[in-house]
């Protein structure tokens, strides 16, 4: 009996110190991104979650696994989280004409012609990415050449920021657009009494609604391609800003069939159907892969297309101050609808006038410190008198560092030197609440998180311009930037208890990098390679 008891004790002790788990990662430099920003060497993972994290000796002594990853000193970080992007839109863009970085309208037209040859027929031609600020003279193009090239095939080409498009006459005719037609929060641009094909903000949707409805097969192709590219850059959670009910239905089905693995936080578009859907409930819609608990509201347009709403006229367009996309009463009505729900109000605001108006609406309903986590998406240009609204009312500024380095070439022309000081002001915004989520807004920008890191820390673009950095008083530290790309991005989505740091009980979303983001020289940041990406402890790249 005593022998049996002794054997049992030894067995139990052995089982305790040799607990079997699904995966062990060891001999790594693990950046936990916990409150202390502490490091570890190894971690054990079971059922997709971290069950232990510490030094090599302790983890390897206490846990056993058939799946062992010797990191050989590689740097392990929490999976990157993009706090503001368009995952579905990016997937769609991979199957249309890529106009990113074209240096002239003529070059854009050549790409459209090539696409048409490779995709013959009478179906719609869609493209995205052109930016007139890269063209000689920086003037908006017209659809004159498109009308000659495609007299009987509809074409719509979206500007890089998604707030303007060029459509040919055939597409305009399908949409029933007439010369002189007006629309609130948008423009059907005209010249010499004729439509130019340039559509600004809400005018774009009038044409886009004529594009045939996509199928489930289309969604699968788009999203699988997008997911593959995102995993390769270390992204494991993405905030998709502004989806329709049909979009969410199709994504949910792909996730439930396990075709789509990417973890998503979804903001529903501010449309009447969103508020009547099964997703708009007191607790929102939450699965292991998707969280629908935000409403994306659209305050104004973009600075590049002069649709951003400013307190004073543009420095490069006399008498023009941009416009709101809806009347102020609309934003107030949405705030009143959401204040007694668990949904976050997430409003796109670029110009200082739009930011001020939305901030005041938020303040009216939030009434001081709170944990509602209502967000301003972009918070791009702020008047010095308005920063305090963020801290006073715990409003979250969700910013995109690469916007600063993309816009810096021409933003001063739009705003003037003095007003530019309140633009892309990340340190001023960070000071308000002590945390700041970072994103890219892809496909407006590239999906590459390392460009986000470079733009935040060095305030430089991929060319290393400018040599001293752009408005360096608002550069973030490396630790702040990593937090912004992980735990603070998770916090902005109310997901900080599930993802964003490598701690016991959290999902095992992590990446292995060949270089240390905390130490790598600035000019080597864009050369960092993602070695492996894990989601729920499963290797996905």
RODO-2510 file (C-alpha; in nm, 4 decimals, decimal comma):
residues 541
     n   res          X          Y          Z
     1     x     0,0000     0,0000     0,0000
     2     x     0,2795     0,2382     0,0981
     3     x     0,4665     0,1449    -0,2195
     4     x     0,1566     0,2169    -0,4304
     5     x     0,1094     0,5518    -0,2549
     6     x     0,4729     0,6450    -0,3124
     7     x     0,4452     0,5505    -0,6796
     8     x     0,1315     0,7623    -0,7150
     9     x     0,3026     1,0645    -0,5634
    10     x     0,6009     1,0288    -0,7981
    11     x     0,3666     0,9865    -1,0966
    12     x     0,1660     1,2942    -1,0097
    13     x     0,4812     1,4988    -0,9544
    14     x     0,6226     1,3827    -1,2878
    15     x     0,2976     1,4661    -1,4652
    16     x     0,3000     1,8100    -1,3075
    17     x     0,6499     1,8972    -1,4215
    18     x     0,6041     1,7427    -1,7661
    19     x     0,2694     1,8883    -1,8625
    20     x     0,2017     1,8280    -2,2295
    21     x     0,1045     2,1228    -2,4448
    22     x     0,0409     2,1832    -2,8139
    23     x     0,3435     2,4052    -2,8777
    24     x     0,6571     2,5322    -2,7059
    25     x     0,8615     2,8243    -2,8367
    26     x     1,2040     2,8498    -2,6765
    27     x     1,5414     3,0224    -2,7024
    28     x     1,3723     3,3366    -2,8298
    29     x     1,3813     3,7013    -2,7351
    30     x     1,0151     3,7486    -2,6544
    31     x     0,8786     4,1015    -2,6193
    32     x     0,5645     4,0467    -2,4136
    33     x     0,4420     4,4088    -2,4508
    34     x     0,2862     4,3741    -2,1056
    35     x     0,2545     4,6694    -1,8679
    36     x     0,6274     4,6533    -1,7870
    37     x     0,7335     4,5810    -2,1460
    38     x     0,9281     4,2870    -2,0052
    39     x     1,1065     4,0151    -2,2012
    40     x     1,1015     3,6354    -2,1822
    41     x     1,2797     3,3422    -2,3481
    42     x     1,0133     3,0758    -2,3889
    43     x     0,6401     3,0143    -2,3795
    44     x     0,4028     2,7183    -2,3754
    45     x     0,0783     2,7156    -2,5731
    46     x    -0,2302     2,4972    -2,5338
    47     x    -0,5642     2,5218    -2,7154
    48     x    -0,4537     2,8383    -2,8903
    49     x    -0,3668     3,0279    -2,5711
    50     x    -0,0501     3,1002    -2,3769
    51     x    -0,0382     2,8884    -2,0593
    52     x     0,3124     2,9781    -1,9429
    53     x     0,5851     3,2257    -2,0305
    54     x     0,9275     3,2682    -1,8749
    55     x     1,2881     3,1513    -1,9090
    56     x     1,4070     2,8539    -2,1126
    57     x     1,4978     2,6327    -1,8187
    58     x     1,1630     2,6634    -1,6407
    59     x     0,9453     2,6213    -1,9494
    60     x     1,1417     2,3281    -2,0904
    61     x     1,1485     2,1589    -1,7495
    62     x     0,7781     2,1941    -1,6762
    63     x     0,6281     2,1399    -2,0254
    64     x     0,6632     1,8886    -2,3059
    65     x     0,5308     1,9000    -2,6601
    66     x     0,5524     1,7216    -2,9919
    67     x     0,5784     2,0658    -3,1533
    68     x     0,8937     2,2488    -3,0458
    69     x     1,0076     2,5753    -3,2067
    70     x     1,3695     2,6642    -3,1358
    71     x     1,3768     3,0323    -3,2304
    72     x     1,7582     3,0420    -3,2261
    73     x     1,7486     3,3877    -3,0719
    74     x     1,4903     3,5351    -3,3112
    75     x     1,2786     3,8256    -3,1923
    76     x     0,9196     3,7367    -3,1000
    77     x     0,6515     4,0053    -3,0858
    78     x     0,2753     3,9939    -3,0480
    79     x     0,1085     3,9710    -3,3877
    80     x     0,0683     4,3156    -3,5363
    81     x    -0,2791     4,4704    -3,5191
    82     x    -0,3857     4,7297    -3,7745
    83     x    -0,6174     4,9686    -3,5933
    84     x    -0,7641     5,1179    -3,9102
    85     x    -0,7698     4,9443    -4,2473
    86     x    -0,9968     4,8135    -4,5204
    87     x    -0,9257     4,4416    -4,5408
    88     x    -1,2084     4,3657    -4,7819
    89     x    -1,1252     4,6703    -4,9926
    90     x    -0,7641     4,5617    -5,0099
    91     x    -0,8668     4,2169    -5,1279
    92     x    -1,0866     4,3711    -5,3964
    93     x    -0,8011     4,5956    -5,5078
    94     x    -0,5858     4,2899    -5,5791
    95     x    -0,8307     4,2014    -5,8582
    96     x    -0,8526     4,5460    -6,0178
    97     x    -0,6167     4,7890    -6,1919
    98     x    -0,3311     4,8777    -5,9571
    99     x    -0,2705     5,2516    -5,9945
   100     x    -0,0597     5,2997    -5,6816
   101     x     0,2458     5,5185    -5,7456
   102     x     0,1685     5,5988    -6,1106
   103     x     0,3509     5,9220    -6,1896
   104     x     0,1155     6,0540    -6,4583
   105     x    -0,2381     6,0112    -6,5874
   106     x    -0,0928     5,8753    -6,9108
   107     x     0,0778     5,5974    -6,7144
   108     x    -0,2527     5,5224    -6,5403
   109     x    -0,4290     5,4940    -6,8763
   110     x    -0,1666     5,2499    -7,0041
   111     x    -0,2300     5,0271    -6,7025
   112     x    -0,6048     5,0401    -6,7652
   113     x    -0,5555     4,9443    -7,1300
   114     x    -0,3370     4,6475    -7,0323
   115     x    -0,5958     4,5339    -6,7779
   116     x    -0,8715     4,5553    -7,0412
   117     x    -0,6728     4,3380    -7,2822
   118     x    -0,6175     4,0773    -7,0113
   119     x    -0,9832     4,0949    -6,9024
   120     x    -1,1822     4,1248    -7,2289
   121     x    -1,5569     4,1698    -7,2427
   122     x    -1,8101     4,4353    -7,1517
   123     x    -1,7869     4,4104    -6,7737
   124     x    -1,6869     4,6918    -6,5419
   125     x    -1,3228     4,7962    -6,5215
   126     x    -1,2299     4,9098    -6,1714
   127     x    -0,9027     5,0500    -6,0496
   128     x    -0,7583     5,2218    -5,7462
   129     x    -0,4578     5,4169    -5,6293
   130     x    -0,4003     5,7218    -5,8513
   131     x    -0,2988     6,0461    -5,6832
   132     x    -0,2928     6,3683    -5,8823
   133     x    -0,0349     6,5073    -5,6414
   134     x     0,2164     6,2750    -5,8116
   135     x     0,1287     6,4072    -6,1585
   136     x     0,2992     6,6991    -6,3363
   137     x     0,1054     7,0111    -6,2397
   138     x    -0,0831     6,8214    -5,9652
   139     x    -0,4142     6,8812    -6,1434
   140     x    -0,7093     6,6416    -6,1345
   141     x    -0,7514     6,4460    -6,4602
   142     x    -1,0718     6,4258    -6,6632
   143     x    -1,2334     6,1279    -6,8334
   144     x    -1,1719     6,2532    -7,1889
   145     x    -0,9223     5,9783    -7,2805
   146     x    -1,1261     5,7097    -7,1043
   147     x    -1,4277     5,8026    -7,3185
   148     x    -1,2238     5,7469    -7,6353
   149     x    -1,0681     5,4227    -7,5148
   150     x    -1,3859     5,2745    -7,3662
   151     x    -1,6957     5,4217    -7,5312
   152     x    -1,9182     5,1230    -7,4432
   153     x    -1,7539     4,9683    -7,1346
   154     x    -1,8001     5,1231    -6,7869
   155     x    -1,4841     5,2340    -6,6080
   156     x    -1,4370     5,3782    -6,2590
   157     x    -1,0934     5,4492    -6,1144
   158     x    -1,0704     5,5353    -5,7460
   159     x    -0,8260     5,7873    -5,6027
   160     x    -0,5753     5,6558    -5,3482
   161     x    -0,7719     5,7858    -5,0479
   162     x    -1,1069     5,6434    -5,1628
   163     x    -1,2677     5,9891    -5,1523
   164     x    -1,2644     6,0634    -5,5269
   165     x    -1,2948     5,8679    -5,8504
   166     x    -1,2820     5,9176    -6,2249
   167     x    -1,5656     5,7531    -6,4212
   168     x    -1,6067     5,7471    -6,7973
   169     x    -1,9204     5,8827    -6,9628
   170     x    -2,0622     5,5333    -7,0162
   171     x    -2,0493     5,4685    -6,6413
   172     x    -2,2032     5,8097    -6,5696
   173     x    -2,4880     5,7317    -6,8107
   174     x    -2,5551     5,3957    -6,6428
   175     x    -2,5846     5,5831    -6,3126
   176     x    -2,8201     5,8427    -6,4640
   177     x    -2,5948     6,1358    -6,3742
   178     x    -2,6691     6,4606    -6,5567
   179     x    -2,4688     6,7807    -6,5923
   180     x    -2,5528     7,0235    -6,3129
   181     x    -2,6725     6,7512    -6,0751
   182     x    -2,5990     6,8160    -5,7059
   183     x    -2,5506     6,5869    -5,4071
   184     x    -2,4996     6,6608    -5,0392
   185     x    -2,1468     6,5903    -4,9220
   186     x    -2,0087     6,5424    -5,2699
   187     x    -1,9549     6,6840    -5,6170
   188     x    -2,0126     6,5834    -5,9773
   189     x    -1,7338     6,8015    -6,1141
   190     x    -1,8000     7,0043    -6,4278
   191     x    -1,5978     7,2153    -6,6693
   192     x    -1,7377     7,4328    -6,9457
   193     x    -2,0854     7,2992    -6,8704
   194     x    -1,9867     6,9321    -6,9077
   195     x    -1,9205     6,6541    -6,6606
   196     x    -1,5477     6,5801    -6,6285
   197     x    -1,6015     6,2362    -6,4755
   198     x    -1,4382     6,3457    -6,1494
   199     x    -1,6536     6,2384    -5,8564
   200     x    -1,5854     6,3659    -5,5052
   201     x    -1,6943     6,1833    -5,1857
   202     x    -2,0687     6,1012    -5,1844
   203     x    -2,0842     6,1363    -5,5625
   204     x    -1,8638     5,8259    -5,5969
   205     x    -2,1301     5,6008    -5,4451
   206     x    -2,3870     5,6974    -5,7084
   207     x    -2,1735     5,5267    -5,9723
   208     x    -2,0385     5,2471    -5,7512
   209     x    -2,3929     5,1276    -5,6827
   210     x    -2,4229     5,0327    -6,0511
   211     x    -2,1466     4,7731    -6,0246
   212     x    -2,2970     4,4197    -6,0213
   213     x    -2,3257     4,2485    -5,6823
   214     x    -2,0304     4,0261    -5,5984
   215     x    -2,0728     3,6538    -5,5330
   216     x    -1,9508     3,4443    -5,2400
   217     x    -1,6814     3,3078    -5,4722
   218     x    -1,5644     3,6643    -5,5397
   219     x    -1,5400     3,7328    -5,1668
   220     x    -1,3456     3,4128    -5,1087
   221     x    -1,0935     3,4975    -5,3802
   222     x    -1,0499     3,8549    -5,2554
   223     x    -1,0162     3,7712    -4,8877
   224     x    -0,7928     3,4674    -4,9235
   225     x    -0,5482     3,6716    -5,1305
   226     x    -0,5599     3,9579    -4,8809
   227     x    -0,5094     3,7250    -4,5853
   228     x    -0,2042     3,5602    -4,7381
   229     x    -0,0350     3,8969    -4,7931
   230     x    -0,1255     4,0244    -4,4465
   231     x     0,0065     3,7165    -4,2656
   232     x     0,3326     3,7570    -4,4583
   233     x     0,3751     4,1047    -4,3070
   234     x     0,3013     3,9882    -3,9512
   235     x    -0,0586     4,1087    -3,9277
   236     x    -0,2846     3,8836    -3,7189
   237     x    -0,5772     4,1169    -3,6375
   238     x    -0,7223     4,3837    -3,8641
   239     x    -0,9809     4,6525    -3,8018
   240     x    -1,2029     4,6681    -4,1115
   241     x    -1,3652     5,0093    -4,1186
   242     x    -1,7058     5,0430    -4,2773
   243     x    -1,8635     4,7203    -4,4029
   244     x    -2,2177     4,6513    -4,5188
   245     x    -2,4375     4,3801    -4,3713
   246     x    -2,3880     4,1690    -4,6823
   247     x    -2,0106     4,2052    -4,6481
   248     x    -2,0193     4,0837    -4,2876
   249     x    -2,2497     3,7932    -4,3758
   250     x    -2,0076     3,6685    -4,6404
   251     x    -1,6997     3,7154    -4,4209
   252     x    -1,8685     3,5391    -4,1294
   253     x    -1,9515     3,2409    -4,3511
   254     x    -1,5907     3,2162    -4,4709
   255     x    -1,4614     3,2301    -4,1149
   256     x    -1,7060     2,9660    -3,9936
   257     x    -1,6034     2,7324    -4,2751
   258     x    -1,2416     2,7949    -4,1686
   259     x    -1,1522     2,9196    -4,5157
   260     x    -1,0685     3,2579    -4,3620
   261     x    -0,8537     3,2633    -4,0486
   262     x    -0,7737     3,6346    -4,0072
   263     x    -0,9049     3,7888    -3,6864
   264     x    -1,1196     4,0953    -3,7570
   265     x    -1,2748     4,3827    -3,5689
   266     x    -1,5548     4,5183    -3,7871
   267     x    -1,7184     4,8580    -3,7987
   268     x    -2,0557     4,8588    -3,9719
   269     x    -2,1105     5,1407    -4,2182
   270     x    -2,3417     5,4180    -4,1048
   271     x    -2,6381     5,2983    -4,3125
   272     x    -3,0020     5,2452    -4,2076
   273     x    -2,9703     4,8701    -4,2715
   274     x    -2,6865     4,8417    -4,0179
   275     x    -2,9095     4,9504    -3,7292
   276     x    -3,1782     4,6994    -3,8271
   277     x    -2,9445     4,4035    -3,8640
   278     x    -2,8781     4,1052    -3,6387
   279     x    -2,5316     4,2489    -3,5725
   280     x    -2,6604     4,5643    -3,4045
   281     x    -2,7593     4,4216    -3,0670
   282     x    -2,6762     4,5244    -2,7115
   283     x    -2,3705     4,3013    -2,7001
   284     x    -2,2792     4,3295    -3,0664
   285     x    -2,1764     4,0216    -3,2611
   286     x    -1,8751     3,8325    -3,1270
   287     x    -1,7149     3,5069    -3,2432
   288     x    -1,3642     3,3742    -3,1904
   289     x    -1,2564     3,5379    -3,5171
   290     x    -1,4768     3,8439    -3,5516
   291     x    -1,6054     4,1227    -3,3329
   292     x    -1,8730     4,3601    -3,4669
   293     x    -1,9112     4,6399    -3,2144
   294     x    -1,8460     4,9636    -3,3995
   295     x    -2,0241     5,2004    -3,6372
   296     x    -1,8133     5,3796    -3,8975
   297     x    -1,9410     5,7339    -3,9487
   298     x    -1,8071     5,9635    -4,2196
   299     x    -1,7400     6,3219    -4,1159
   300     x    -1,5627     6,4796    -4,4118
   301     x    -1,3472     6,3890    -4,7092
   302     x    -0,9705     6,3762    -4,7605
   303     x    -0,7063     6,6466    -4,7625
   304     x    -0,5576     6,5272    -5,0915
   305     x    -0,8819     6,5831    -5,2817
   306     x    -0,9617     6,9003    -5,0811
   307     x    -1,2686     6,7352    -4,9337
   308     x    -1,1454     6,7704    -4,5756
   309     x    -1,3525     7,0310    -4,3914
   310     x    -1,1379     7,3187    -4,2630
   311     x    -1,2095     7,6090    -4,0291
   312     x    -1,0424     7,8483    -4,2754
   313     x    -1,0103     7,8193    -4,6555
   314     x    -0,7420     7,6057    -4,8149
   315     x    -0,4141     7,7884    -4,8623
   316     x    -0,4038     7,6697    -5,2253
   317     x    -0,7694     7,7260    -5,3189
   318     x    -0,9166     8,0657    -5,2434
   319     x    -1,2567     8,0644    -5,0773
   320     x    -1,2763     7,6839    -5,0501
   321     x    -1,2956     7,5124    -4,7088
   322     x    -1,4128     7,1620    -4,8008
   323     x    -1,7386     7,0183    -4,6661
   324     x    -1,9038     6,7770    -4,4262
   325     x    -2,0479     6,4583    -4,5731
   326     x    -2,3684     6,4945    -4,3699
   327     x    -2,5332     6,7778    -4,1820
   328     x    -2,4364     6,8210    -3,8141
   329     x    -2,7772     6,6970    -3,6967
   330     x    -2,7027     6,3568    -3,8460
   331     x    -2,3886     6,3090    -3,6356
   332     x    -2,5801     6,4155    -3,3270
   333     x    -2,8537     6,1624    -3,4014
   334     x    -2,6016     5,8774    -3,4331
   335     x    -2,4374     5,9717    -3,1049
   336     x    -2,7790     5,9746    -2,9359
   337     x    -2,8527     5,6301    -3,0814
   338     x    -2,5222     5,4764    -2,9695
   339     x    -2,4680     5,6312    -2,6268
   340     x    -2,6835     5,3717    -2,4512
   341     x    -2,5358     5,0753    -2,6395
   342     x    -2,2042     4,8925    -2,6237
   343     x    -2,1222     5,0052    -2,9779
   344     x    -1,8343     5,2414    -3,0432
   345     x    -1,8948     5,5487    -3,2546
   346     x    -1,5965     5,5679    -3,4909
   347     x    -1,5971     5,8811    -3,7035
   348     x    -1,3701     5,9676    -3,9938
   349     x    -1,2510     6,3253    -3,9431
   350     x    -0,9596     6,4827    -4,1314
   351     x    -0,9984     6,8621    -4,1293
   352     x    -0,9847     7,0821    -3,8193
   353     x    -1,3469     7,1908    -3,8672
   354     x    -1,4726     6,8329    -3,8975
   355     x    -1,2678     6,7263    -3,5948
   356     x    -1,3997     7,0145    -3,3848
   357     x    -1,7600     6,9451    -3,4763
   358     x    -1,7378     6,5704    -3,4073
   359     x    -1,5439     6,6220    -3,0842
   360     x    -1,8128     6,8571    -2,9561
   361     x    -2,0868     6,6085    -3,0440
   362     x    -1,8981     6,3342    -2,8615
   363     x    -1,8438     6,5585    -2,5586
   364     x    -2,2150     6,6375    -2,5441
   365     x    -2,3017     6,2709    -2,4934
   366     x    -1,9940     6,1310    -2,3197
   367     x    -1,9944     6,4072    -2,0545
   368     x    -1,6391     6,3532    -1,9284
   369     x    -1,4266     6,0489    -1,8467
   370     x    -1,5783     5,7142    -1,9522
   371     x    -1,4926     5,3745    -2,0994
   372     x    -1,7057     5,3935    -2,4156
   373     x    -1,3927     5,4222    -2,6324
   374     x    -1,5577     5,6287    -2,9005
   375     x    -1,3014     5,6950    -3,1700
   376     x    -1,1947     5,9638    -3,4124
   377     x    -1,0528     5,7907    -3,7179
   378     x    -0,7483     5,9800    -3,8518
   379     x    -0,7723     6,2871    -3,6217
   380     x    -0,5460     6,4363    -3,8836
   381     x    -0,5646     6,8161    -3,8567
   382     x    -0,6492     6,9669    -3,5170
   383     x    -0,6808     7,3235    -3,4024
   384     x    -0,4637     7,3857    -3,0955
   385     x    -0,7761     7,4667    -2,8917
   386     x    -0,9344     7,1240    -2,9546
   387     x    -0,6828     6,8612    -2,8375
   388     x    -0,8235     6,8739    -2,4838
   389     x    -1,1539     6,7170    -2,5938
   390     x    -0,9778     6,3816    -2,6335
   391     x    -0,8482     6,3751    -2,2764
   392     x    -1,1526     6,5385    -2,1183
   393     x    -1,3882     6,2774    -2,2643
   394     x    -1,1603     5,9727    -2,3077
   395     x    -1,2013     5,9920    -2,6863
   396     x    -0,9637     5,7638    -2,8785
   397     x    -0,7632     5,9188    -3,1650
   398     x    -0,6915     5,6409    -3,4179
   399     x    -0,4030     5,7550    -3,6384
   400     x    -0,2010     5,6292    -3,9345
   401     x     0,1687     5,7311    -3,9326
   402     x     0,2241     5,6718    -4,3054
   403     x    -0,0382     5,9343    -4,3849
   404     x     0,2024     6,1915    -4,2435
   405     x     0,4902     6,0772    -4,4616
   406     x     0,2710     6,0495    -4,7722
   407     x     0,1076     6,3887    -4,7230
   408     x     0,4179     6,5831    -4,6112
   409     x     0,5157     6,6617    -4,9718
   410     x     0,2061     6,8758    -5,0283
   411     x     0,0164     6,9159    -4,6979
   412     x     0,1889     7,2491    -4,6333
   413     x     0,0540     7,3818    -4,9615
   414     x    -0,2995     7,2881    -4,8571
   415     x    -0,2770     7,4157    -4,5005
   416     x    -0,0010     7,6721    -4,4661
   417     x     0,2898     7,6387    -4,2230
   418     x     0,1082     7,7485    -3,9066
   419     x    -0,1967     7,5245    -3,9474
   420     x     0,0285     7,2295    -4,0408
   421     x     0,1680     7,2325    -3,6856
   422     x    -0,1614     7,0823    -3,5657
   423     x    -0,1408     6,8043    -3,8228
   424     x    -0,0256     6,4453    -3,7674
   425     x     0,0389     6,5475    -3,4063
   426     x     0,0910     6,2048    -3,2528
   427     x     0,2695     6,3068    -2,9325
   428     x     0,0080     6,5736    -2,8611
   429     x    -0,2663     6,3172    -2,9140
   430     x    -0,0850     6,0492    -2,7102
   431     x    -0,0580     6,2887    -2,4157
   432     x    -0,4349     6,3156    -2,3893
   433     x    -0,5123     5,9582    -2,2778
   434     x    -0,1684     5,8000    -2,2477
   435     x    -0,2238     5,5541    -2,5344
   436     x    -0,2573     5,5766    -2,9116
   437     x    -0,3660     5,3053    -3,1603
   438     x    -0,1819     5,2938    -3,4937
   439     x    -0,2935     5,1679    -3,8331
   440     x    -0,2265     5,2109    -4,2030
   441     x    -0,5655     5,2710    -4,3713
   442     x    -0,4596     5,0191    -4,6365
   443     x    -0,5159     5,0044    -4,9311
   444     x    -0,4941     5,3840    -4,9113
   445     x    -0,1395     5,3124    -4,7925
   446     x     0,0604     4,9895    -4,8221
   447     x    -0,0127     4,7092    -4,5766
   448     x     0,3511     4,6968    -4,4560
   449     x     0,3617     4,7483    -4,0730
   450     x     0,7322     4,8269    -4,0886
   451     x     0,6514     5,1402    -4,2881
   452     x     0,4166     5,2322    -4,0038
   453     x     0,7036     5,1815    -3,7587
   454     x     0,9452     5,3895    -3,9670
   455     x     0,6957     5,6703    -4,0184
   456     x     0,6105     5,6854    -3,6473
   457     x     0,9663     5,6693    -3,5112
   458     x     1,1710     5,8497    -3,7757
   459     x     0,8898     6,0420    -3,9510
   460     x     1,0439     5,9366    -4,2824
   461     x     0,9129     5,7579    -4,5881
   462     x     1,0677     5,4606    -4,7698
   463     x     1,3061     5,6946    -4,9527
   464     x     1,4504     5,8148    -4,6205
   465     x     1,2976     6,1592    -4,6773
   466     x     1,3343     6,3998    -4,5098
   467     x     1,6794     6,3351    -4,3647
   468     x     1,5925     6,4967    -4,0311
   469     x     1,2350     6,3681    -4,0145
   470     x     0,9033     6,5490    -4,0648
   471     x     0,7877     6,7527    -3,7621
   472     x     0,9982     6,5370    -3,5294
   473     x     0,8415     6,6894    -3,2177
   474     x     0,5568     6,4466    -3,2814
   475     x     0,7670     6,1354    -3,3467
   476     x     0,6870     5,8384    -3,1226
   477     x     0,9408     5,6320    -2,9320
   478     x     1,0029     5,2747    -3,0371
   479     x     0,8208     5,1351    -2,7367
   480     x     0,5240     5,3662    -2,7944
   481     x     0,5112     5,2603    -3,1579
   482     x     0,5213     4,8873    -3,0799
   483     x     0,2461     4,9365    -2,8238
   484     x     0,0463     5,1334    -3,0796
   485     x     0,0750     4,8459    -3,3277
   486     x    -0,0216     4,5796    -3,0719
   487     x    -0,1784     4,6318    -2,7294
   488     x    -0,3057     4,9859    -2,7861
   489     x    -0,4606     4,8835    -3,1180
   490     x    -0,6278     4,5946    -2,9336
   491     x    -0,7505     4,8332    -2,6648
   492     x    -0,9072     5,0583    -2,9262
   493     x    -1,1144     4,7554    -3,0309
   494     x    -1,1955     4,6437    -2,6729
   495     x    -0,9859     4,3327    -2,7375
   496     x    -0,6958     4,3933    -2,4987
   497     x    -0,7960     4,0968    -2,2816
   498     x    -0,7690     3,8603    -2,5784
   499     x    -0,4825     3,9860    -2,7982
   500     x    -0,2161     4,2546    -2,8234
   501     x     0,0407     4,1187    -2,5768
   502     x     0,1997     3,7846    -2,4959
   503     x     0,0655     3,6989    -2,1512
   504     x    -0,0864     3,3951    -1,9822
   505     x    -0,4481     3,3438    -2,0870
   506     x    -0,4231     3,5449    -2,4082
   507     x    -0,4477     3,4094    -2,7603
   508     x    -0,1166     3,2900    -2,9011
   509     x    -0,0939     3,5379    -3,1879
   510     x     0,2756     3,6112    -3,2420
   511     x     0,5450     3,6649    -3,5026
   512     x     0,9156     3,5873    -3,5348
   513     x     1,1348     3,8615    -3,6828
   514     x     1,4956     3,8388    -3,7949
   515     x     1,5852     4,1736    -3,6359
   516     x     1,5048     4,3563    -3,3127
   517     x     1,2695     4,6505    -3,3702
   518     x     1,3983     4,8135    -3,0526
   519     x     1,7579     4,8270    -3,1768
   520     x     1,7710     4,8005    -3,5554
   521     x     1,9129     5,1130    -3,7260
   522     x     1,6509     5,3349    -3,8864
   523     x     1,7757     5,2689    -4,2374
   524     x     1,7352     4,8926    -4,1818
   525     x     1,3753     4,8945    -4,0547
   526     x     1,2264     4,8246    -4,3969
   527     x     1,4631     4,5296    -4,4440
   528     x     1,3253     4,3386    -4,1453
   529     x     1,1847     4,0019    -4,2442
   530     x     0,8912     3,8186    -4,0893
   531     x     1,0175     3,4640    -4,0410
   532     x     0,6956     3,3083    -3,9114
   533     x     0,3443     3,4177    -3,8187
   534     x     0,1249     3,2277    -3,5703
   535     x    -0,2455     3,2721    -3,5082
   536     x    -0,4014     3,0878    -3,2134
   537     x    -0,0761     2,8942    -3,1876
   538     x    -0,1125     2,7726    -3,5473
   539     x     0,1526     2,8637    -3,7991
   540     x    -0,0162     3,0566    -4,0806
   541     x     0,2974     3,1917    -4,2514
***
